[in-house]
């Protein structure tokens, strides 16, 4: 039984590392955003960028902070594989929203997203797909050994 626990956790290192990097990126965005715009009103604020590229707003800061905290907990508690598909759906939705906001010229965008935000969300989606792929690969390898 101890051997199966070791095997089941053997592939968690890379997955944890990827999710931990995502957590740190989104926590930096959240903290930097709060420092830049504070806790202003929610909704359509004047466009502000962080690091000169990422659009931020109070609502975006809360969203980025939530993602960062959930990813950090998932990475530290061994939940990277569970985080990946759920976050992948969220990053897909965020990317789609950002693209729609840019195509319709930012009208109705309470997050003040830029193309850099969209690129970050798409890269984050790719990272989640990689983590999920690691899980599938580990499951197949374990099944092959036992089957």
N, C-alpha and C positions, 0 to 999 in steps of 0.2 A: 504494500500500500504506500509506503514512503517513496518507493521508486516511481509510482504513478504520479504522485504529487510533484516530484522533481521534474518528471517529464512534462507534466501539464504546465509548469511554470517556466520551462526552458526557453520558450519563445517570447516571454513577457518583457525581457530587457529592451529590445529594439522598440517594441510597441510603447512601453512606458516612456522611453526617451523621446519618441516623437510627440506623444501627448504632453509630456512635460515641456517641451519646446513650445508647443501651441499655448499651453497655460501661461508660460512666461511672456510670450509675445502679446497675448490679449490682456494680461495684467499690466504690462508696461503701457499699452494703449489706454487702458482704463485710468490708471493713475496719472499718466501724462495728460490725458483729456480733462480730468478733474482739476488738475493744477492749472491748465490753460483756460478752461471756460467756467470752472466752479460748478456750483449746483444751481445754475440759472433755471429759467422757466423751461418747461417741456414743450416741445413742438418746434415750430419753424423759427429757428434762430438765424442770425446772420452767419453766413458760411465762415467757419474757422478751420484752419488746418493744423495738424500736429506734425512736427518734423518737416513742415512745408509740403506734405503730400497727402496725408490721411485726413479726410473730412471727419470732424467730430462735432458732437452736440451732447447735451446732458443725457438724452435718451441713448445715444450711441455709447457713451461712457458706461452707463448701467448695463447695457447689453454686453459690451466687451468685458466688463468686470464679472458678470455672471458666467460667461463662457470661460474666462480665466480661472475662476474659483472652481467651477465644476470640473474642468480639465485637470487642475492641480489635485483635487481630491481623487479623481479617477486614476491619475498617474501614481499617486502615493499609496492608494489603497488597492492597487491591483485591478482596477476597473477599466484599463485602457481599451480592452477589446469590447466592452459594453458601451463605452463612450463613443467609439468610432462611428457606428452606423447612425446613432441618434444625432451626433454633431454633424455628420455628413449631410443629413437631411436639412439641418439648420443652416449649414453653409451654402447648400444649394438654394435654399429660399432667400438667404441674404444676398447671394450673388444675383439672383433673378430680380430681386427688388432693386438692387443697385443699378443693374443694367436698365431696368424700366425707368428708374429715376433719371438716369443720364439721358436716355433717349427722349424722354418727355421734358428735358431741360430743367431738371430739379424742382419742378412744380409738385408740391405735395411730398417733399422728402424731409421728414422730421429728423433724419439721421445725418443730413448734410454729407452724403457719400460722394467720394470721388472715384475715378477709374482705379486709383491705387487701392482703395478699399475693396473694390470688386476683385482686383488681382489677388489681394491678400485672402479674400474669402475663397476664391478658386484654388489657390495654393493650399489653403487649409483643408478644402474638400479633397484634394489629391492626397494630402497627408492622412486623412481619415480612410481613404480607399486603400492606401498602403497598409495601414494598421489592420484593417479588416482582411486584407489579403494575407497578412501574416497569420491571422487567426485561422483562416481557411486552410492555409498551408500546414499549420501545426495540427489541425484536426485531421487532415488527410494523412499526415505522417504517422500520427498516433493510431489511426484506424488501420493503416497498412501494417503496423507492428503487431497489432492485436488480432488482425483478421487473417 
